[in-house]
């Protein structure tokens, strides 16, 4: 009698897709951080750096808050609207335009 000796690897938490998705959501929730609070001075410095980067076309590191995470991207500032609370930057990797709120920014630094 011939038996197939291949064994499937047992994955206890991935046996049911719904259970795996639920566990992933719990893990993601635990990794969330609250949005950092910026002082008036920090916000002014970010604004000055954005305007300088826009006029000099220098590349910057942008750190922003999105969905419970602090994310850092590298790119170029294309547009800043302080009154409308938004700016547009082009990321270095995909060269895509990203429109964001100024209130999501945590830090801006030159590369």
Phi, psi and omega in degrees: 000133182259131178240136176286121185268003177290133179245140175275139178286130181279124178241093189300325184266354180249012182290331177239119183305321180297321180293319180297316179297317178298317178296320179296322178295320178296316179297316179296321179297322180292333181276351181292146176235151177289154180293128179297144178270130179255141175283167178300321180295318178296320179295321177296317180297319177299316180298315179297317180295319178299313181296317178297317180296324179294313184283332182261351183057037176272147179284144181228159167263124177251127173248125183222163182257127179211125176050047175081010181229151173262119186243139177244128178234159179245133180183195182240140178279131181250330185203140176226129176232093183296320181290324180274359178059041177214162175211163180234131174228154179253118182286153184288324187288304185257354182056040178261148175280130178239120177263128183221162175276142176297329181292345178277343183289139177249323182201149174223126180222149176285146181285000000 
